[in-house]
Amino acid sequence: MIDVATLVEQARHGRPRAVARLITLVENAAPELREVMAALAPYTGRAYTVGLTGSPGVGKSTSTSALVSAYRRLGKRVGVLAVDPSSPFSGGALLGDRVRMQEHATDPEVFIRSMATRGHLGGLSWAAPQALRVLDAAGCDVILVETVGVGQSEVEVAAQADTTVVLLAPGMGDGIQAAKAGILEIGDLFVVNKADRDGADATARELNHMLGLGEAREAGDWRPPIVKTVAARGEGVDEVVEALEKHRAWLEEHGELAVRRRRRAADEIEAIALAELRARIGDLRGDRHLAGLAERVVTGDLDPYGAADALVAGLTAQA
């Protein structure tokens, strides 16, 4: 029997084992999950969430680790949600948290968790919103969400973060990739990492030009800055933190932070509701009603839309 109240209380005091246990309950969609979320709700809404995305090889993990160091120097408690590819055998994350960020593994003010996408195509795990709530309630001042690095399908990180950082690197054709992936639209801050390589200045210029072409901004709107870094040596990382703080201040001043968080909550509610409906439809797969509708579609007696309407009507009648 899981004592949810005790787990939540321990997590609120920053005990890593309790935080890890709660995130495991989230990932496994445990029966206690509703109770966990209800208990955490009063303690959420304080953390600043930063999403980091970009193509594989741009140095997302190194940049995340460097940002953790920078925020720790500022005395912040930091949570990291590193979303990894899934093992085809166990469904677990292929990369481990301590493999990524050894230097922070023993810091009690840093909590790092690897989560598997489990086949989710948006670059994030479906359980990410609830895991973020756990880290928020555990007293993290800043939560860094590092996506899986699948390229063109990971724009979903923008829906989970207060600020989205897009990382690029010279010599990888990232300017073109950014345009193809729609990443220009989601980036609040662009970081050209590995700036000690040839072509870094050209990449920054190209990115600046592309941002200018896509601009339809009014006076006072946020214009995403471009920062060059060498994350492996910690160069430029303080400038990234400074840019993040400026964006946070702009969000608060213009009321955009509350707008983004309401949108995020609405998406989360919708996802939970849809999951519940899918579960009910799954229960109907062996039901005679669904089988009868399928038979009528096959024989041409009913079209698929009419059958779907009948199925939905049956589900709402059950509710």
Salt bridges, closest charged atoms under 4 A:
GLU9 OE1 - ARG12 NH1 3.65
GLU9 OE2 - HIS13 ND1 3.57
GLU27 OE1 - ARG113 NH2 2.84
ASP84 OD1 - ARG100 NH2 1.95
ASP97 OD1 - ARG98 NH1 3.29
ASP107 OD2 - ARG72 NE 2.84
GLU109 OE1 - ARG77 NE 3.14
GLU146 OE2 - ARG100 NH1 2.79
GLU156 OE1 - HIS120 NE2 2.99
ASP162 OD2 - ARG261 NH2 2.88
ASP162 OD1 - ARG264 NH1 3.07
ASP188 OD1 - HIS247 NE2 3.57
ASP188 OD2 - ARG260 NH1 3.00
ASP196 OD2 - ARG233 NH1 3.32
ASP201 OD1 - LYS228 NZ 2.38
GLU215 OE2 - ARG217 NH1 2.81
GLU215 OE2 - ARG223 NE 2.55
GLU235 OE2 - ARG233 NE 2.80
ASP238 OD1 - ARG73 NH2 3.16
GLU242 OE2 - LYS246 NZ 3.66
GLU252 OE2 - ARG248 NE 3.65
GLU256 OE2 - ARG260 NE 3.47
GLU268 OE2 - ARG133 NE 2.96
GLU276 OE1 - ARG34 NH2 3.84
GLU276 OE2 - ARG280 NE 3.71
ASP301 OD2 - ARG296 NE 2.97
